[in-house]
Amino acid sequence: MYNALPIPLNTHSINLLFLQRIPLEFLQCGAGGAALRCAALASTLDHRDANASVMKFLFDVLYIRQARRSQPPVIALAEELVASNGEELMCALLEAAAIHLHGYMLPEVAEVMLQLVHWKHLNSPLGHDWFNKAVARLPIDKPATPTHHQCLQFHEYALSGSGENYLKTVDREVLPHSPYSPDIALSNYHLFWSMTHGLSEQRFTSYEDTKN
């Protein structure tokens, strides 16, 4: 009899398993670029479990630099991989979110996009951001696609803190935001995988430890 696999048997789950168990060997084998390009194409999958598998793989690639256990050679290979494929990946994710996917599937996509924005900011804070380019490349010749004005408005809302201003107008509490994303409040961090990653490597013995 065959032993049951701990995760669904699909390409992105297998890539994720390799990335988690043998990251250096996986990134050195030369398949990383093809895996990212395949994931970009699969980002439009209108199936919750399949899409979540794709986003989990992408997130883990982007999170390698922040993970405490990552070794310098692994970080260097991951950064090279993201630098070569990040712009196209951002374009694919934004198009998937704007055109192809249902609203309930967007949190995972948004978290990957946030990690891409963070990565780009750390590596080239003065450069032309990938998100701006992705907005400009959204297709305008398909039904129900955004107009040029809507694209500009979307970019403004995403980067200028307009979300915070709107919350203030409707008398909702606004908490401090992270330095690289003015529309993501600290109260929203429990929604993101990055918090899970960070907490998974910590051990708390008292309530005081959780506040430090």
C-alpha positions in Angstrom: 0.0 0.0 0.0 1.1 3.6 -0.7 1.7 5.9 2.3 -0.6 9.0 2.2 1.2 12.2 1.5 0.8 14.9 4.2 -0.2 17.5 1.6 -2.2 17.4 -1.7 -0.2 15.9 -4.6 0.2 18.8 -7.0 3.1 20.6 -8.5 3.1 23.6 -6.2 2.6 21.5 -3.1 5.6 19.4 -4.1 7.7 22.6 -4.8 6.6 23.9 -1.4 7.7 20.6 0.3 11.1 20.8 -1.4 11.5 24.4 -0.4 10.7 23.7 3.2 12.7 20.5 3.6 15.7 21.1 1.3 15.7 24.8 0.4 19.4 25.0 -0.7 19.2 21.9 -3.0 15.9 23.1 -4.5 17.1 26.6 -5.3 20.4 25.3 -6.6 18.9 22.8 -9.0 17.8 25.5 -11.5 14.1 24.7 -11.3 13.2 27.8 -9.2 12.6 30.1 -12.1 10.3 27.7 -13.9 8.5 27.1 -10.7 7.9 30.8 -10.1 6.7 31.3 -13.7 4.4 28.3 -13.4 3.0 29.7 -10.2 2.4 33.1 -11.9 0.4 31.4 -14.6 -1.5 29.4 -12.0 -2.4 32.5 -9.9 -5.6 32.9 -12.0 -6.9 29.4 -10.9 -10.5 30.0 -9.7 -10.3 27.2 -7.1 -9.7 28.0 -3.5 -7.5 25.1 -2.4 -5.4 25.1 -5.6 -4.9 28.8 -5.5 -4.0 28.7 -1.8 -1.3 26.1 -2.6 0.2 28.4 -5.2 0.2 31.4 -2.8 1.7 29.5 0.0 4.6 28.4 -2.2 5.1 32.0 -3.4 4.9 33.4 0.1 7.5 31.0 1.4 9.9 31.9 -1.4 9.6 35.6 -0.5 9.8 35.0 3.2 13.1 33.2 3.1 15.1 36.3 3.8 13.0 37.1 6.9 13.0 33.6 8.3 15.5 33.3 11.2 16.6 29.8 10.2 17.5 30.7 6.6 21.2 30.3 5.7 23.1 33.0 3.7 23.5 30.8 0.6 19.7 30.1 0.6 18.9 33.8 1.0 21.2 34.8 -1.9 19.7 32.3 -4.2 16.1 33.3 -3.3 16.9 37.0 -3.8 18.4 36.3 -7.2 15.2 34.3 -8.1 12.9 37.1 -7.0 14.9 39.8 -8.7 14.6 37.9 -12.0 10.9 37.1 -11.7 9.4 39.6 -9.3 8.0 42.1 -11.8 6.2 39.6 -13.9 4.9 37.9 -10.8 3.4 41.1 -9.5 1.7 41.7 -12.8 0.2 38.2 -12.8 -1.0 38.5 -9.2 -2.6 41.9 -9.7 -4.4 40.8 -12.9 -5.6 37.7 -11.2 -6.9 39.7 -8.2 -8.6 42.4 -10.4 -10.1 40.1 -13.1 -10.1 36.4 -12.4 -10.6 35.6 -8.7 -13.5 35.8 -6.3 -13.2 38.2 -3.4 -12.9 35.5 -0.7 -9.7 34.3 -2.4 -7.9 37.7 -2.3 -6.4 37.7 1.2 -3.7 35.1 0.3 -3.0 36.9 -3.0 -2.7 40.3 -1.2 -0.3 38.9 1.3 2.1 37.7 -1.5 1.8 41.1 -3.2 2.6 42.8 0.1 5.7 40.6 0.5 6.7 41.6 -3.1 6.3 45.3 -2.3 8.3 44.8 0.9 11.1 43.0 -1.0 11.3 45.6 -3.7 11.4 48.4 -1.1 14.3 46.8 0.8 16.3 46.2 -2.4 15.5 49.3 -4.4 13.7 51.9 -2.3 14.2 54.6 -4.9 13.4 52.5 -7.9 10.2 52.4 -9.9 8.0 50.0 -8.0 6.7 46.8 -9.5 3.1 47.5 -8.3 2.9 50.8 -10.3 4.1 48.9 -13.4 1.6 46.2 -12.8 -1.3 48.7 -12.5 -0.2 50.3 -15.8 -0.2 46.9 -17.5 -3.7 45.8 -16.5 -5.6 44.8 -19.7 -8.2 47.3 -20.9 -9.6 45.3 -23.8 -11.5 42.6 -21.8 -15.1 42.8 -20.3 -15.3 44.2 -16.8 -11.7 45.3 -16.7 -10.8 48.6 -15.1 -10.5 51.9 -16.9 -7.3 54.0 -17.0 -8.8 56.3 -14.3 -9.7 53.4 -12.1 -6.2 52.0 -12.4 -4.7 55.3 -11.3 -7.3 55.6 -8.5 -6.5 52.0 -7.3 -2.8 52.8 -7.2 -3.4 56.0 -5.3 -5.6 54.1 -2.7 -3.0 51.3 -2.3 0.0 53.6 -1.7 -1.2 56.9 -0.3 -3.0 56.0 2.9 -6.4 56.8 1.4 -7.8 53.8 3.3 -6.8 55.4 6.6 -8.5 58.7 5.7 -11.7 56.8 4.8 -11.8 55.0 8.1 -11.5 58.3 9.9 -14.4 59.8 8.0 -16.7 56.9 9.2 -15.5 57.2 12.8 -13.6 53.9 12.8 -10.5 53.5 15.0 -7.2 53.7 13.0 -4.1 52.0 14.5 -0.5 52.7 13.5 0.7 51.2 10.2 3.8 49.3 9.2 6.5 51.6 7.7 6.3 50.1 4.2 2.6 49.8 3.7 0.5 52.7 5.0 -2.9 50.9 4.5 -2.0 47.8 6.5 -2.9 48.3 10.2 -1.2 46.4 13.0 -4.6 45.0 14.0 -4.7 43.1 10.6 -1.4 41.2 11.2 -3.3 38.1 12.5 -4.6 37.6 8.9 -1.1 37.2 7.5 1.1 34.1 7.2 4.1 36.2 8.2 2.8 36.5 11.7 2.4 32.8 11.8 6.0 32.3 10.7 7.4 34.7 13.2 5.5 33.3 16.2 6.2 29.7 15.2 9.9 30.3 16.0 9.3 31.9 19.4 8.6 30.4 22.8 6.7 32.3 25.5 6.9 31.4 29.2 4.9 34.2 30.6 2.5 37.0 29.7 5.4 39.5 30.0 7.3 37.7 27.3 4.5 38.2 24.8 4.7 42.0 25.3 8.4 42.2 24.5 
